[in-house]
Amino acid sequence: MPRTKKVGPAGKFGTRYGKKIRDRFIDIHKVYKKDYLCPDCSKPGIKRIDSGIWVCNKCGLKFAGKAYKPK
């Protein structure tokens, strides 16, 4: 599905679910897709596996954090 600059990742929802919910989704999506530094090797490359579970792509460290942020 096409996404525009205006709606970003919420473009996949189209006109469904209402503006407030789509805006909240955009805010959360920006937070957990942001590049964070690994607490062990201090390199960017942390990826969210599941809610509260994060893994470093460089050193392989797996750790628990918050739902949408590593710490």
N, CA, C and O atoms as a Tripos MOL2 file, in Angstrom:
@<TRIPOS>MOLECULE
protein
  284   283    71     0     0
PROTEIN
NO_CHARGES

@<TRIPOS>ATOM
      1 N           0.8300   -1.1850    0.0000 N.3       1 MET1
      2 CA          0.0000    0.0000    0.0000 C.3       1 MET1
      3 C           0.8690    1.2400    0.0000 C.2       1 MET1
      4 O           1.8850    1.2900    0.6930 O.2       1 MET1
      5 N           0.4810    2.2330   -0.7650 N.am      2 PRO2
      6 CA          1.2860    3.4560   -0.7810 C.3       2 PRO2
      7 C           1.1540    4.2460    0.5070 C.2       2 PRO2
      8 O           0.0830    4.3260    1.1090 O.2       2 PRO2
      9 N           2.2830    4.8320    0.9150 N.am      3 ARG3
     10 CA          2.3060    5.6840    2.1030 C.3       3 ARG3
     11 C           2.8070    7.0510    1.6600 C.2       3 ARG3
     12 O           3.7140    7.1480    0.8340 O.2       3 ARG3
     13 N           2.2330    8.0780    2.1940 N.am      4 THR4
     14 CA          2.6870    9.4090    1.8480 C.3       4 THR4
     15 C           3.4830    9.9990    2.9980 C.2       4 THR4
     16 O           3.5010    9.4450    4.0970 O.2       4 THR4
     17 N           4.1390   11.1220    2.7470 N.am      5 LYS5
     18 CA          4.9120   11.7780    3.7970 C.3       5 LYS5
     19 C           4.0020   12.2530    4.9200 C.2       5 LYS5
     20 O           4.4150   12.2890    6.0790 O.2       5 LYS5
     21 N           2.7950   12.6080    4.5960 N.am      6 LYS6
     22 CA          1.8870   13.1780    5.5920 C.3       6 LYS6
     23 C           1.4210   12.1420    6.6220 C.2       6 LYS6
     24 O           1.3950   12.4360    7.8170 O.2       6 LYS6
     25 N           1.0620   10.9630    6.1860 N.am      7 VAL7
     26 CA          0.5250    9.9690    7.1130 C.3       7 VAL7
     27 C           1.5580    8.9590    7.5800 C.2       7 VAL7
     28 O           1.3530    8.3190    8.6120 O.2       7 VAL7
     29 N           2.6540    8.7940    6.8630 N.am      8 GLY8
     30 CA          3.7250    7.9020    7.2710 C.3       8 GLY8
     31 C           3.2810    6.4570    7.3970 C.2       8 GLY8
     32 O           2.5750    5.9490    6.5260 O.2       8 GLY8
     33 N           3.6860    5.7850    8.4730 N.am      9 PRO9
     34 CA          3.3620    4.3660    8.6210 C.3       9 PRO9
     35 C           1.8740    4.1000    8.8560 C.2       9 PRO9
     36 O           1.4280    2.9620    8.7100 O.2       9 PRO9
     37 N           1.1060    5.1160    9.2130 N.am     10 ALA10
     38 CA         -0.3310    4.9260    9.4210 C.3      10 ALA10
     39 C          -1.0830    4.8740    8.0960 C.2      10 ALA10
     40 O          -2.2990    4.6830    8.0840 O.2      10 ALA10
     41 N          -0.3830    5.0380    6.9920 N.am     11 GLY11
     42 CA         -1.0180    4.9660    5.6810 C.3      11 GLY11
     43 C          -1.5850    3.6010    5.3670 C.2      11 GLY11
     44 O          -2.4650    3.4700    4.5170 O.2      11 GLY11
     45 N          -1.0830    2.5750    6.0530 N.am     12 LYS12
     46 CA         -1.6030    1.2270    5.8060 C.3      12 LYS12
     47 C          -3.0210    1.0460    6.3180 C.2      12 LYS12
     48 O          -3.7140    0.1130    5.9120 O.2      12 LYS12
     49 N          -3.4640    1.9390    7.2170 N.am     13 PHE13
     50 CA         -4.8190    1.8480    7.7490 C.3      13 PHE13
     51 C          -5.8490    2.5510    6.8820 C.2      13 PHE13
     52 O          -7.0510    2.3510    7.0590 O.2      13 PHE13
     53 N          -5.3880    3.3750    5.9430 N.am     14 GLY14
     54 CA         -6.3180    4.1060    5.0860 C.3      14 GLY14
     55 C          -7.1230    5.1020    5.8940 C.2      14 GLY14
     56 O          -6.5580    5.8650    6.6770 O.2      14 GLY14
     57 N          -8.4310    5.1060    5.7170 N.am     15 THR15
     58 CA         -9.2850    6.0430    6.4480 C.3      15 THR15
     59 C          -9.9340    5.3960    7.6680 C.2      15 THR15
     60 O         -10.8080    5.9930    8.2970 O.2      15 THR15
     61 N          -9.5110    4.1770    8.0030 N.am     16 ARG16
     62 CA        -10.1240    3.4570    9.1140 C.3      16 ARG16
     63 C          -9.5690    3.8920   10.4670 C.2      16 ARG16
     64 O          -8.4830    4.4680   10.5390 O.2      16 ARG16
     65 N         -10.2900    3.6270   11.5100 N.am     17 TYR17
     66 CA         -9.9090    3.7390   12.9300 C.3      17 TYR17
     67 C          -9.8810    5.1440   13.5060 C.2      17 TYR17
     68 O          -9.7430    5.2780   14.7220 O.2      17 TYR17
     69 N         -10.0000    6.1720   12.7290 N.am     18 GLY18
     70 CA        -10.0420    7.5290   13.2770 C.3      18 GLY18
     71 C          -8.6760    8.1890   13.3410 C.2      18 GLY18
     72 O          -7.6470    7.5160   13.4020 O.2      18 GLY18
     73 N          -8.6810    9.4980   13.3260 N.am     19 LYS19
     74 CA         -7.4480   10.2870   13.2670 C.3      19 LYS19
     75 C          -6.6170   10.1770   14.5420 C.2      19 LYS19
     76 O          -5.3950   10.0520   14.4660 O.2      19 LYS19
     77 N          -7.2530   10.2220   15.7100 N.am     20 LYS20
     78 CA         -6.5020   10.1870   16.9650 C.3      20 LYS20
     79 C          -5.7330    8.8800   17.1360 C.2      20 LYS20
     80 O          -4.5800    8.8870   17.5670 O.2      20 LYS20
     81 N          -6.3570    7.7860   16.8060 N.am     21 ILE21
     82 CA         -5.7080    6.4830   16.9480 C.3      21 ILE21
     83 C          -4.5660    6.3550   15.9580 C.2      21 ILE21
     84 O          -3.5090    5.8260   16.3040 O.2      21 ILE21
     85 N          -4.7550    6.8270   14.7350 N.am     22 ARG22
     86 CA         -3.6750    6.7740   13.7480 C.3      22 ARG22
     87 C          -2.5170    7.6840   14.1380 C.2      22 ARG22
     88 O          -1.3610    7.3300   13.9090 O.2      22 ARG22
     89 N          -2.7970    8.8450   14.7200 N.am     23 ASP23
     90 CA         -1.7390    9.7340   15.2030 C.3      23 ASP23
     91 C          -0.9680    9.1030   16.3570 C.2      23 ASP23
     92 O           0.2550    9.2250   16.4270 O.2      23 ASP23
     93 N          -1.6730    8.4320   17.2590 N.am     24 ARG24
     94 CA         -1.0280    7.7410   18.3700 C.3      24 ARG24
     95 C          -0.1260    6.6130   17.8490 C.2      24 ARG24
     96 O           0.9670    6.3860   18.3680 O.2      24 ARG24
     97 N          -0.5990    5.9230   16.8270 N.am     25 PHE25
     98 CA          0.1960    4.8600   16.2070 C.3      25 PHE25
     99 C           1.4730    5.4310   15.5990 C.2      25 PHE25
    100 O           2.5370    4.8260   15.7270 O.2      25 PHE25
    101 N           1.3840    6.5730   14.9450 N.am     26 ILE26
    102 CA          2.5630    7.2060   14.3430 C.3      26 ILE26
    103 C           3.5820    7.5600   15.4200 C.2      26 ILE26
    104 O           4.7760    7.3180   15.2410 O.2      26 ILE26
    105 N           3.1270    8.1320   16.5420 N.am     27 ASP27
    106 CA          4.0340    8.5110   17.6210 C.3      27 ASP27
    107 C           4.7520    7.2940   18.2050 C.2      27 ASP27
    108 O           5.9650    7.3260   18.4090 O.2      27 ASP27
    109 N           4.0110    6.2330   18.4700 N.am     28 ILE28
    110 CA          4.6020    5.0140   19.0250 C.3      28 ILE28
    111 C           5.5640    4.3800   18.0270 C.2      28 ILE28
    112 O           6.6360    3.9120   18.4090 O.2      28 ILE28
    113 N           5.1880    4.3640   16.7680 N.am     29 HIS29
    114 CA          6.0130    3.7620   15.7250 C.3      29 HIS29
    115 C           7.3530    4.4930   15.5960 C.2      29 HIS29
    116 O           8.3920    3.8560   15.4240 O.2      29 HIS29
    117 N           7.3330    5.8070   15.6770 N.am     30 LYS30
    118 CA          8.5790    6.5820   15.6080 C.3      30 LYS30
    119 C           9.5010    6.2710   16.7770 C.2      30 LYS30
    120 O          10.7200    6.2260   16.6140 O.2      30 LYS30
    121 N           8.9200    6.0550   17.9600 N.am     31 VAL31
    122 CA          9.7260    5.8040   19.1520 C.3      31 VAL31
    123 C          10.4220    4.4540   19.0630 C.2      31 VAL31
    124 O          11.6230    4.3780   19.3260 O.2      31 VAL31
    125 N           9.7200    3.3920   18.7050 N.am     32 TYR32
    126 CA         10.3630    2.0850   18.7670 C.3      32 TYR32
    127 C          11.1220    1.7070   17.4970 C.2      32 TYR32
    128 O          11.8280    0.6990   17.4960 O.2      32 TYR32
    129 N          11.0030    2.4690   16.4290 N.am     33 LYS33
    130 CA         11.8130    2.2360   15.2360 C.3      33 LYS33
    131 C          13.0780    3.0860   15.2130 C.2      33 LYS33
    132 O          13.9030    2.9520   14.3100 O.2      33 LYS33
    133 N          13.2340    3.9720   16.2160 N.am     34 LYS34
    134 CA         14.3910    4.8440   16.2890 C.3      34 LYS34
    135 C          15.6450    4.0300   16.5980 C.2      34 LYS34
    136 O          15.5660    2.9680   17.2150 O.2      34 LYS34
    137 N          16.8080    4.5350   16.1640 N.am     35 ASP35
    138 CA         18.0620    3.8580   16.4530 C.3      35 ASP35
    139 C          18.4860    4.1450   17.8880 C.2      35 ASP35
    140 O          18.5800    5.3020   18.2980 O.2      35 ASP35
    141 N          18.7400    3.0900   18.6420 N.am     36 TYR36
    142 CA         19.2070    3.2030   20.0100 C.3      36 TYR36
    143 C          20.5790    2.5530   20.1130 C.2      36 TYR36
    144 O          20.9340    1.7030   19.2970 O.2      36 TYR36
    145 N          21.3460    2.9560   21.1180 N.am     37 LEU37
    146 CA         22.6710    2.4000   21.3360 C.3      37 LEU37
    147 C          22.5840    1.1670   22.2360 C.2      37 LEU37
    148 O          21.7800    1.1140   23.1670 O.2      37 LEU37
    149 N          23.4230    0.1870   21.9410 N.am     38 CYS38
    150 CA         23.4960   -1.0230   22.7460 C.3      38 CYS38
    151 C          24.1670   -0.6950   24.0820 C.2      38 CYS38
    152 O          25.1900   -0.0110   24.0990 O.2      38 CYS38
    153 N          23.6130   -1.1680   25.1970 N.am     39 PRO39
    154 CA         24.2460   -0.8910   26.4850 C.3      39 PRO39
    155 C          25.5640   -1.6420   26.6860 C.2      39 PRO39
    156 O          26.3490   -1.2760   27.5610 O.2      39 PRO39
    157 N          25.8160   -2.6680   25.9050 N.am     40 ASP40
    158 CA         27.0340   -3.4730   26.0570 C.3      40 ASP40
    159 C          28.1540   -2.9820   25.1390 C.2      40 ASP40
    160 O          29.2600   -2.7120   25.6070 O.2      40 ASP40
    161 N          27.8770   -2.8630   23.8260 N.am     41 CYS41
    162 CA         28.9310   -2.4990   22.8710 C.3      41 CYS41
    163 C          28.8510   -1.0310   22.4400 C.2      41 CYS41
    164 O          29.7400   -0.5620   21.7290 O.2      41 CYS41
    165 N          27.8320   -0.3060   22.8410 N.am     42 SER42
    166 CA         27.6490    1.1310   22.5590 C.3      42 SER42
    167 C          27.5860    1.4580   21.0730 C.2      42 SER42
    168 O          27.9900    2.5440   20.6580 O.2      42 SER42
    169 N          27.0870    0.5350   20.2790 N.am     43 LYS43
    170 CA         26.9130    0.7680   18.8490 C.3      43 LYS43
    171 C          25.4240    0.8010   18.5250 C.2      43 LYS43
    172 O          24.6410    0.0890   19.1540 O.2      43 LYS43
    173 N          25.0220    1.6220   17.5490 N.am     44 PRO44
    174 CA         23.6090    1.6260   17.1710 C.3      44 PRO44
    175 C          23.2620    0.3320   16.4440 C.2      44 PRO44
    176 O          24.0740   -0.1920   15.6820 O.2      44 PRO44
    177 N          22.0890   -0.1710   16.6720 N.am     45 GLY45
    178 CA         21.6880   -1.4010   15.9990 C.3      45 GLY45
    179 C          20.8050   -2.2810   16.8560 C.2      45 GLY45
    180 O          20.7760   -3.4990   16.6790 O.2      45 GLY45
    181 N          20.0890   -1.6770   17.7760 N.am     46 ILE46
    182 CA         19.1760   -2.4490   18.6100 C.3      46 ILE46
    183 C          17.8520   -2.6150   17.8820 C.2      46 ILE46
    184 O          17.3440   -1.6740   17.2710 O.2      46 ILE46
    185 N          17.3060   -3.8030   17.9520 N.am     47 LYS47
    186 CA         16.0390   -4.0980   17.2900 C.3      47 LYS47
    187 C          15.0660   -4.6570   18.3140 C.2      47 LYS47
    188 O          15.4470   -5.4280   19.1950 O.2      47 LYS47
    189 N          13.8070   -4.2610   18.1910 N.am     48 ARG48
    190 CA         12.7660   -4.7510   19.0880 C.3      48 ARG48
    191 C          12.2300   -6.0650   18.5460 C.2      48 ARG48
    192 O          11.7480   -6.1220   17.4150 O.2      48 ARG48
    193 N          12.3120   -7.1080   19.3380 N.am     49 ILE49
    194 CA         11.8120   -8.4260   18.9290 C.3      49 ILE49
    195 C          10.3500   -8.5700   19.2950 C.2      49 ILE49
    196 O           9.5270   -8.9820   18.4770 O.2      49 ILE49
    197 N          10.0360   -8.2250   20.5370 N.am     50 ASP50
    198 CA          8.6810   -8.3240   21.0410 C.3      50 ASP50
    199 C           8.4940   -7.2030   22.0460 C.2      50 ASP50
    200 O           9.4120   -6.4160   22.2740 O.2      50 ASP50
    201 N           7.3500   -7.1230   22.6320 N.am     51 SER51
    202 CA          7.0840   -6.0620   23.5990 C.3      51 SER51
    203 C           8.0180   -6.1940   24.7920 C.2      51 SER51
    204 O           7.8890   -7.1250   25.5870 O.2      51 SER51
    205 N           8.9610   -5.2610   24.9170 N.am     52 GLY52
    206 CA          9.8910   -5.2590   26.0290 C.3      52 GLY52
    207 C          11.1270   -6.1040   25.8400 C.2      52 GLY52
    208 O          11.9580   -6.1600   26.7460 O.2      52 GLY52
    209 N          11.2910   -6.7670   24.7050 N.am     53 ILE53
    210 CA         12.4630   -7.5960   24.4470 C.3      53 ILE53
    211 C          13.2480   -6.9810   23.2950 C.2      53 ILE53
    212 O          12.7190   -6.7800   22.2020 O.2      53 ILE53
    213 N          14.5160   -6.6870   23.5580 N.am     54 TRP54
    214 CA         15.3820   -6.0190   22.5960 C.3      54 TRP54
    215 C          16.6270   -6.8590   22.3590 C.2      54 TRP54
    216 O          17.0900   -7.5560   23.2610 O.2      54 TRP54
    217 N          17.1760   -6.7940   21.1320 N.am     55 VAL55
    218 CA         18.3940   -7.5170   20.8090 C.3      55 VAL55
    219 C          19.3050   -6.6200   19.9810 C.2      55 VAL55
    220 O          18.8470   -5.8490   19.1360 O.2      55 VAL55
    221 N          20.6120   -6.7380   20.2430 N.am     56 CYS56
    222 CA         21.6110   -5.9720   19.4950 C.3      56 CYS56
    223 C          22.0150   -6.7810   18.2660 C.2      56 CYS56
    224 O          22.3290   -7.9660   18.3720 O.2      56 CYS56
    225 N          22.0050   -6.1370   17.1050 N.am     57 ASN57
    226 CA         22.3810   -6.8220   15.8710 C.3      57 ASN57
    227 C          23.8900   -7.0250   15.7690 C.2      57 ASN57
    228 O          24.3450   -7.8960   15.0270 O.2      57 ASN57
    229 N          24.6610   -6.2420   16.4930 N.am     58 LYS58
    230 CA         26.1240   -6.3100   16.4060 C.3      58 LYS58
    231 C          26.7040   -7.3890   17.3160 C.2      58 LYS58
    232 O          27.4130   -8.2830   16.8550 O.2      58 LYS58
    233 N          26.3950   -7.2990   18.6270 N.am     59 CYS59
    234 CA         27.0100   -8.2340   19.5800 C.3      59 CYS59
    235 C          26.0790   -9.3680   20.0030 C.2      59 CYS59
    236 O          26.5340  -10.3190   20.6390 O.2      59 CYS59
    237 N          24.7910   -9.2960   19.6680 N.am     60 GLY60
    238 CA         23.8620  -10.3750   19.9850 C.3      60 GLY60
    239 C          23.2850  -10.3270   21.3870 C.2      60 GLY60
    240 O          22.6200  -11.2720   21.8110 O.2      60 GLY60
    241 N          23.5240   -9.2490   22.1130 N.am     61 LEU61
    242 CA         22.9920   -9.1140   23.4700 C.3      61 LEU61
    243 C          21.4720   -9.0210   23.4320 C.2      61 LEU61
    244 O          20.9080   -8.2240   22.6820 O.2      61 LEU61
    245 N          20.8230   -9.8320   24.2370 N.am     62 LYS62
    246 CA         19.3670   -9.7900   24.3500 C.3      62 LYS62
    247 C          19.0290   -9.3370   25.7610 C.2      62 LYS62
    248 O          19.5310   -9.8920   26.7380 O.2      62 LYS62
    249 N          18.1740   -8.3240   25.8580 N.am     63 PHE63
    250 CA         17.8560   -7.7850   27.1750 C.3      63 PHE63
    251 C          16.4300   -7.2800   27.2040 C.2      63 PHE63
    252 O          15.7920   -7.0970   26.1680 O.2      63 PHE63
    253 N          15.9420   -7.0590   28.4230 N.am     64 ALA64
    254 CA         14.5900   -6.5560   28.6220 C.3      64 ALA64
    255 C          14.6390   -5.0530   28.8200 C.2      64 ALA64
    256 O          15.5780   -4.5210   29.4120 O.2      64 ALA64
    257 N          13.6260   -4.3820   28.3210 N.am     65 GLY65
    258 CA         13.5040   -2.9420   28.4790 C.3      65 GLY65
    259 C          12.0360   -2.5920   28.5960 C.2      65 GLY65
    260 O          11.2160   -3.4230   28.9880 O.2      65 GLY65
    261 N          11.7170   -1.3840   28.2620 N.am     66 LYS66
    262 CA         10.3200   -0.9840   28.2640 C.3      66 LYS66
    263 C           9.6660   -1.4810   26.9840 C.2      66 LYS66
    264 O          10.3370   -2.0420   26.1170 O.2      66 LYS66
    265 N           8.3640   -1.2770   26.8630 N.am     67 ALA67
    266 CA          7.6290   -1.8070   25.7230 C.3      67 ALA67
    267 C           8.0580   -1.1710   24.4050 C.2      67 ALA67
    268 O           8.1990   -1.8650   23.3980 O.2      67 ALA67
    269 N           8.2690    0.1570   24.4050 N.am     68 TYR68
    270 CA          8.5880    0.8430   23.1710 C.3      68 TYR68
    271 C           9.9610    1.4910   23.1670 C.2      68 TYR68
    272 O          10.3870    2.0200   22.1410 O.2      68 TYR68
    273 N          10.6720    1.4610   24.3100 N.am     69 LYS69
    274 CA         12.0260    1.9920   24.4200 C.3      69 LYS69
    275 C          12.8940    0.9740   25.1380 C.2      69 LYS69
    276 O          12.4010    0.2400   25.9950 O.2      69 LYS69
    277 N          14.1700    0.9160   24.8080 N.am     70 PRO70
    278 CA         15.0200   -0.0470   25.5030 C.3      70 PRO70
    279 C          15.1740    0.2380   26.9860 C.2      70 PRO70
    280 O          15.2130   -0.6960   27.7860 O.2      70 PRO70
    281 N          15.2640    1.5260   27.3800 N.am     71 LYS71
    282 CA         15.3910    1.8660   28.8020 C.3      71 LYS71
    283 C          14.6340    3.1030   29.1130 C.2      71 LYS71
    284 O          14.6210    3.5470   30.2610 O.2      71 LYS71
@<TRIPOS>BOND
     1     1     2 1
     2     2     3 1
     3     3     4 2
     4     3     5 am
     5     5     6 1
     6     6     7 1
     7     7     8 2
     8     7     9 am
     9     9    10 1
    10    10    11 1
    11    11    12 2
    12    11    13 am
    13    13    14 1
    14    14    15 1
    15    15    16 2
    16    15    17 am
    17    17    18 1
    18    18    19 1
    19    19    20 2
    20    19    21 am
    21    21    22 1
    22    22    23 1
    23    23    24 2
    24    23    25 am
    25    25    26 1
    26    26    27 1
    27    27    28 2
    28    27    29 am
    29    29    30 1
    30    30    31 1
    31    31    32 2
    32    31    33 am
    33    33    34 1
    34    34    35 1
    35    35    36 2
    36    35    37 am
    37    37    38 1
    38    38    39 1
    39    39    40 2
    40    39    41 am
    41    41    42 1
    42    42    43 1
    43    43    44 2
    44    43    45 am
    45    45    46 1
    46    46    47 1
    47    47    48 2
    48    47    49 am
    49    49    50 1
    50    50    51 1
    51    51    52 2
    52    51    53 am
    53    53    54 1
    54    54    55 1
    55    55    56 2
    56    55    57 am
    57    57    58 1
    58    58    59 1
    59    59    60 2
    60    59    61 am
    61    61    62 1
    62    62    63 1
    63    63    64 2
    64    63    65 am
    65    65    66 1
    66    66    67 1
    67    67    68 2
    68    67    69 am
    69    69    70 1
    70    70    71 1
    71    71    72 2
    72    71    73 am
    73    73    74 1
    74    74    75 1
    75    75    76 2
    76    75    77 am
    77    77    78 1
    78    78    79 1
    79    79    80 2
    80    79    81 am
    81    81    82 1
    82    82    83 1
    83    83    84 2
    84    83    85 am
    85    85    86 1
    86    86    87 1
    87    87    88 2
    88    87    89 am
    89    89    90 1
    90    90    91 1
    91    91    92 2
    92    91    93 am
    93    93    94 1
    94    94    95 1
    95    95    96 2
    96    95    97 am
    97    97    98 1
    98    98    99 1
    99    99   100 2
   100    99   101 am
   101   101   102 1
   102   102   103 1
   103   103   104 2
   104   103   105 am
   105   105   106 1
   106   106   107 1
   107   107   108 2
   108   107   109 am
   109   109   110 1
   110   110   111 1
   111   111   112 2
   112   111   113 am
   113   113   114 1
   114   114   115 1
   115   115   116 2
   116   115   117 am
   117   117   118 1
   118   118   119 1
   119   119   120 2
   120   119   121 am
   121   121   122 1
   122   122   123 1
   123   123   124 2
   124   123   125 am
   125   125   126 1
   126   126   127 1
   127   127   128 2
   128   127   129 am
   129   129   130 1
   130   130   131 1
   131   131   132 2
   132   131   133 am
   133   133   134 1
   134   134   135 1
   135   135   136 2
   136   135   137 am
   137   137   138 1
   138   138   139 1
   139   139   140 2
   140   139   141 am
   141   141   142 1
   142   142   143 1
   143   143   144 2
   144   143   145 am
   145   145   146 1
   146   146   147 1
   147   147   148 2
   148   147   149 am
   149   149   150 1
   150   150   151 1
   151   151   152 2
   152   151   153 am
   153   153   154 1
   154   154   155 1
   155   155   156 2
   156   155   157 am
   157   157   158 1
   158   158   159 1
   159   159   160 2
   160   159   161 am
   161   161   162 1
   162   162   163 1
   163   163   164 2
   164   163   165 am
   165   165   166 1
   166   166   167 1
   167   167   168 2
   168   167   169 am
   169   169   170 1
   170   170   171 1
   171   171   172 2
   172   171   173 am
   173   173   174 1
   174   174   175 1
   175   175   176 2
   176   175   177 am
   177   177   178 1
   178   178   179 1
   179   179   180 2
   180   179   181 am
   181   181   182 1
   182   182   183 1
   183   183   184 2
   184   183   185 am
   185   185   186 1
   186   186   187 1
   187   187   188 2
   188   187   189 am
   189   189   190 1
   190   190   191 1
   191   191   192 2
   192   191   193 am
   193   193   194 1
   194   194   195 1
   195   195   196 2
   196   195   197 am
   197   197   198 1
   198   198   199 1
   199   199   200 2
   200   199   201 am
   201   201   202 1
   202   202   203 1
   203   203   204 2
   204   203   205 am
   205   205   206 1
   206   206   207 1
   207   207   208 2
   208   207   209 am
   209   209   210 1
   210   210   211 1
   211   211   212 2
   212   211   213 am
   213   213   214 1
   214   214   215 1
   215   215   216 2
   216   215   217 am
   217   217   218 1
   218   218   219 1
   219   219   220 2
   220   219   221 am
   221   221   222 1
   222   222   223 1
   223   223   224 2
   224   223   225 am
   225   225   226 1
   226   226   227 1
   227   227   228 2
   228   227   229 am
   229   229   230 1
   230   230   231 1
   231   231   232 2
   232   231   233 am
   233   233   234 1
   234   234   235 1
   235   235   236 2
   236   235   237 am
   237   237   238 1
   238   238   239 1
   239   239   240 2
   240   239   241 am
   241   241   242 1
   242   242   243 1
   243   243   244 2
   244   243   245 am
   245   245   246 1
   246   246   247 1
   247   247   248 2
   248   247   249 am
   249   249   250 1
   250   250   251 1
   251   251   252 2
   252   251   253 am
   253   253   254 1
   254   254   255 1
   255   255   256 2
   256   255   257 am
   257   257   258 1
   258   258   259 1
   259   259   260 2
   260   259   261 am
   261   261   262 1
   262   262   263 1
   263   263   264 2
   264   263   265 am
   265   265   266 1
   266   266   267 1
   267   267   268 2
   268   267   269 am
   269   269   270 1
   270   270   271 1
   271   271   272 2
   272   271   273 am
   273   273   274 1
   274   274   275 1
   275   275   276 2
   276   275   277 am
   277   277   278 1
   278   278   279 1
   279   279   280 2
   280   279   281 am
   281   281   282 1
   282   282   283 1
   283   283   284 2
@<TRIPOS>SUBSTRUCTURE
     1 MET1         2 RESIDUE 1 A MET
     2 PRO2         6 RESIDUE 1 A PRO
     3 ARG3        10 RESIDUE 1 A ARG
     4 THR4        14 RESIDUE 1 A THR
     5 LYS5        18 RESIDUE 1 A LYS
     6 LYS6        22 RESIDUE 1 A LYS
     7 VAL7        26 RESIDUE 1 A VAL
     8 GLY8        30 RESIDUE 1 A GLY
     9 PRO9        34 RESIDUE 1 A PRO
    10 ALA10       38 RESIDUE 1 A ALA
    11 GLY11       42 RESIDUE 1 A GLY
    12 LYS12       46 RESIDUE 1 A LYS
    13 PHE13       50 RESIDUE 1 A PHE
    14 GLY14       54 RESIDUE 1 A GLY
    15 THR15       58 RESIDUE 1 A THR
    16 ARG16       62 RESIDUE 1 A ARG
    17 TYR17       66 RESIDUE 1 A TYR
    18 GLY18       70 RESIDUE 1 A GLY
    19 LYS19       74 RESIDUE 1 A LYS
    20 LYS20       78 RESIDUE 1 A LYS
    21 ILE21       82 RESIDUE 1 A ILE
    22 ARG22       86 RESIDUE 1 A ARG
    23 ASP23       90 RESIDUE 1 A ASP
    24 ARG24       94 RESIDUE 1 A ARG
    25 PHE25       98 RESIDUE 1 A PHE
    26 ILE26      102 RESIDUE 1 A ILE
    27 ASP27      106 RESIDUE 1 A ASP
    28 ILE28      110 RESIDUE 1 A ILE
    29 HIS29      114 RESIDUE 1 A HIS
    30 LYS30      118 RESIDUE 1 A LYS
    31 VAL31      122 RESIDUE 1 A VAL
    32 TYR32      126 RESIDUE 1 A TYR
    33 LYS33      130 RESIDUE 1 A LYS
    34 LYS34      134 RESIDUE 1 A LYS
    35 ASP35      138 RESIDUE 1 A ASP
    36 TYR36      142 RESIDUE 1 A TYR
    37 LEU37      146 RESIDUE 1 A LEU
    38 CYS38      150 RESIDUE 1 A CYS
    39 PRO39      154 RESIDUE 1 A PRO
    40 ASP40      158 RESIDUE 1 A ASP
    41 CYS41      162 RESIDUE 1 A CYS
    42 SER42      166 RESIDUE 1 A SER
    43 LYS43      170 RESIDUE 1 A LYS
    44 PRO44      174 RESIDUE 1 A PRO
    45 GLY45      178 RESIDUE 1 A GLY
    46 ILE46      182 RESIDUE 1 A ILE
    47 LYS47      186 RESIDUE 1 A LYS
    48 ARG48      190 RESIDUE 1 A ARG
    49 ILE49      194 RESIDUE 1 A ILE
    50 ASP50      198 RESIDUE 1 A ASP
    51 SER51      202 RESIDUE 1 A SER
    52 GLY52      206 RESIDUE 1 A GLY
    53 ILE53      210 RESIDUE 1 A ILE
    54 TRP54      214 RESIDUE 1 A TRP
    55 VAL55      218 RESIDUE 1 A VAL
    56 CYS56      222 RESIDUE 1 A CYS
    57 ASN57      226 RESIDUE 1 A ASN
    58 LYS58      230 RESIDUE 1 A LYS
    59 CYS59      234 RESIDUE 1 A CYS
    60 GLY60      238 RESIDUE 1 A GLY
    61 LEU61      242 RESIDUE 1 A LEU
    62 LYS62      246 RESIDUE 1 A LYS
    63 PHE63      250 RESIDUE 1 A PHE
    64 ALA64      254 RESIDUE 1 A ALA
    65 GLY65      258 RESIDUE 1 A GLY
    66 LYS66      262 RESIDUE 1 A LYS
    67 ALA67      266 RESIDUE 1 A ALA
    68 TYR68      270 RESIDUE 1 A TYR
    69 LYS69      274 RESIDUE 1 A LYS
    70 PRO70      278 RESIDUE 1 A PRO
    71 LYS71      282 RESIDUE 1 A LYS
